[in-house]
């Protein structure tokens, strides 16, 4: 089953390897915890205003901040249930 994953960590490292989550949150005027959750790919929903601010900050499109992957763990569980 496909899942949406954050690519914020990759985008940040490509932009500036020394950029911290805290500095990014301050620069875009957004809650540190939300930026941290997106960085660590722990976010359940992606707020549109956060995506917009990140796109403008990094000069990227939303598709460069998130991607769709196969959830390998879910696939293994489904196979075991068959």
Contact map, one row per residue, 1 for C-alpha under 8 A:
1110000000000000000000000000000000000000000000000000000000000000000001100110000000
1111000000000000000000000000000000000000000000000000000000000000000111100000000000
1111100000000000000000000000000000000000000000000000000000000000000111100000000000
0111110000000000000000000000000000000000000000000000000000000000011110000000000000
0011111000000000000000000000000000000000100000000000000000000000011110000000000000
0001111110000000000000000000000000000111100000000000000000000000111000000000000000
0000111111100000000000000000000000000010100000000000000000000001111000000000000000
0000011111110000000000000000000000000110000000000000000000000000110000000000000000
0000011111111000000000000000000000000011000000000000000000000000000000000000000000
0000001111111100000000000000000000000000000000000000000000000000000000000000000000
0000001111111110000000000000000000000000000000000000000001000001100000000000000000
0000000111111111101000000000000000000000000000000000000000000000000000000000000000
0000000011111111111000000000000000000000000000000000000000000000000000000000000000
0000000001111111100000000000000000000000000000000000000000000000000000000000000000
0000000000111111100000000000000000000000000000000000000001000000000000000000000000
0000000000011111111000000000000000000000000000000000000000000000000000000000000000
0000000000011111111000000000000000000000000000000000000000000000000000000000000000
0000000000001001111100000000000000000000000000000000000000000000000000000000000000
0000000000011001111110110000000000000000000000000000000000000000000000000000000000
0000000000000000011111110000000000000000000000000000000000000000000000000000000000
0000000000000000001111111000000100110010000000000000000000000000000000000000000000
0000000000000000000111111100000100000000000000000000000000000000000000000000000000
0000000000000000001111111110000000000000000000000000000000000000000000000000000000
0000000000000000001111111111000000100000000000000000000000000000000000000000000000
0000000000000000000011111111111100100000000000000000000000000000000000000000000000
0000000000000000000001111111110100000000000000000000000000000000000000000000000000
0000000000000000000000111111110000000000000000000000000000000000000000000000000000
0000000000000000000000011111110000000000000000000000110010000000000000000000000000
0000000000000000000000001111111000000000000000000000000000000000000000000000000000
0000000000000000000000001111111101100000000000000100000000000000000000000000000000
0000000000000000000000001000111111100000000000000000000000000000000000000000000000
0000000000000000000011001100011111110000000000000000000000000000000000000000000000
0000000000000000000000000000001111111000000000000000000000000000000000000000000000
0000000000000000000000000000011111111100001000000000000000000000000000000000000000
0000000000000000000010011000011111111110000000000000000000000000000000000000000000
0000000000000000000010000000000111111111000000000000000000000000000000000000000000
0000000000000000000000000000000011111111111000000000000000000000000000000000000000
0000010100000000000000000000000001111111111001000000000000000000000000000000000000
0000011110000000000010000000000000111111110000000000000000000000000000000000000000
0000010010000000000000000000000000011111111000000000000000000000000000000000000000
0000111000000000000000000000000000001111111000000000000000000000000000000000000000
0000000000000000000000000000000000001111111100000000000000000000000000000000000000
0000000000000000000000000000000001001101111111000000000000000000000000000000000000
0000000000000000000000000000000000000000011111000000000000000000000000000000000000
0000000000000000000000000000000000000000001111100000000000000000000000000000000000
0000000000000000000000000000000000000100001111110110000000000000000000000000000000
0000000000000000000000000000000000000000000011111110000000000000000000000000000000
0000000000000000000000000000000000000000000001111111000000000000000000000000000000
0000000000000000000000000000000000000000000000111111100000000000000000000000000000
0000000000000000000000000000010000000000000001111111110000000000000000000000000000
0000000000000000000000000000000000000000000001111111111000000100100000000000000000
0000000000000000000000000000000000000000000000011111111100000100000000000000000000
0000000000000000000000000001000000000000000000001111111110000000000000000000000000
0000000000000000000000000001000000000000000000000111111111110000000000000000000000
0000000000000000000000000000000000000000000000000011111111111100100000000000000000
0000000000000000000000000000000000000000000000000001111111110000000000000000000000
0000000000000000000000000001000000000000000000000000111111100000000000000000000000
0000000000100010000000000000000000000000000000000000011111110000000000000000000000
0000000000000000000000000000000000000000000000000000011111111000000000000000000000
0000000000000000000000000000000000000000000000000000011101111101100000000000000000
0000000000000000000000000000000000000000000000000000001000111111100000000000000000
0000000000000000000000000000000000000000000000000011001000011111110000000000000000
0000000000000000000000000000000000000000000000000000000000001111111000000000000000
0000001000100000000000000000000000000000000000000000000000011111111000000000000000
0000011100100000000000000000000000000000000000000010001000011111111000000000000000
0001111100000000000000000000000000000000000000000000000000000111111100000000000000
0001111000000000000000000000000000000000000000000000000000000011111110000000000000
0111100000000000000000000000000000000000000000000000000000000000011111000000000000
0111100000000000000000000000000000000000000000000000000000000000001111100000000000
1110000000000000000000000000000000000000000000000000000000000000000111110000000000
1110000000000000000000000000000000000000000000000000000000000000000011111110000000
0000000000000000000000000000000000000000000000000000000000000000000001111111000000
0000000000000000000000000000000000000000000000000000000000000000000000111111100000
1000000000000000000000000000000000000000000000000000000000000000000000111111110000
1000000000000000000000000000000000000000000000000000000000000000000000111111111000
0000000000000000000000000000000000000000000000000000000000000000000000011111111100
0000000000000000000000000000000000000000000000000000000000000000000000001111111110
0000000000000000000000000000000000000000000000000000000000000000000000000111111111
0000000000000000000000000000000000000000000000000000000000000000000000000011111111
0000000000000000000000000000000000000000000000000000000000000000000000000001111111
0000000000000000000000000000000000000000000000000000000000000000000000000000111111
0000000000000000000000000000000000000000000000000000000000000000000000000000011111
